[in-house]
Amino acid sequence: MVQCVCWEMVLNFFEKGIAMRVVRTFFVRKDRCEHRHALVVERGRKWSKVVFVDQPIRVEKVDNKIADDFADVDYPLRKAKKVLRDMCLGFYGSKGNAPKSVKTYLF
């Protein structure tokens, strides 16, 4: 049995942010308001995994309701990943010292 691909579902897949994207964020976290640039790397059922451009580089979980409000930035994904990799290597010293979650998404 052959199933046809519904292109509306494919477009919704990418509009929902399941693909990796560069965003500008603003939300209250740990009693402070933050404006940050980030890389949304994975979207789950309840949580999105986000790599913030901040030291130390780490993967954080953000509620999908908050992640839906992130604004997309016209910045090349490849260049953003390179900047995050360089920041990661500068902070941790080598790829081997970085956390496993960071290595999964950036290297």
N, C-alpha and C positions, 0 to 999 in steps of 0.2 A: 504494500500500500504506500503510495507516494503522497506526502503532504506538501501543499503549496506554501510558499513563504509569503506572509502578509507584510508588505512594505511599511504599513502604518505601525506595526509592532516593532519593526526594526528601527524606524525613526524615533518612536517613543523610547526605545531602549537607550538611544544616544541622547535624547533630550532630557531624560531623567538623570543623567550624569553618571551612568554606569561606566562610560569610557573615562580614561584619565583626563583631567582638565585643570587649567590654571585659573584660580579664582582670587577675588578680593573679599576678605571677610570683615564682618563687624558683629561682635556679640559679646555678652558679658560672661566672663569665665573667671572663677575664683576671685570674686569681689572686685573685678576691674573690667573696664571696657577696653576692648582691643580692636585695633585696625591691623590686619595682617594680610600678607599674601600667602597663599597656600596651594598645595597640589592635592586635589581630591583623587585618591588612587583606587578606591574600591567603594562600592555602595552595596550595603546589605539590606536586609529586611527592615531593621530598626536603626542601624548605625551606619555612618559613613566613616571610612578610614581616611585621615587627612594628615599630610606632612606639611607642617607650618614652616615658613622661612624664618627660623629663629634658632638660637643656640640654646641647648643642644638640639641637634636634628633628631626628631623622634616621631613615631607614628602615633596619632591620638585618635580616639573614637569621638565622633560628634553625632548628636541626634539628627536624624534625617530631616526633621522639621526645621532645624536650624540650618542644615546644609543646603536645603532648597532655597534659602534666601541669599546664598553666596552669589556675588556678581561675577560673571565671566570676564576675563581680562584678555585683550588681544596681544598675547605674548606667546611666542612659539614654545610648545611643550618640550621639544628637544633641548632648547636653550635653558629652560627652567630646570630640567633634570640635571643638566651639566652644572649649573650654578649650585644646586643642592648637593650634588656629588662633591664638588670642590669644597663647599662649606663643611660637609661631613668629614672629608679627609683632613681638613684643617683642624677640626675639633677632636676627632678620635685618633688621628695620627696615621691610621692605615685602615684598609677595608676590613681586615680581620677583627679589629677592635670595635667596629660598629655593631649595634644590636641586630639580631636576626631579622626583625621586622623591617628595619631600614634597608638592610641588604637586599631583601626580597623585592622591594619596590624601586630602589634607585640604582642598584648595580646589576 
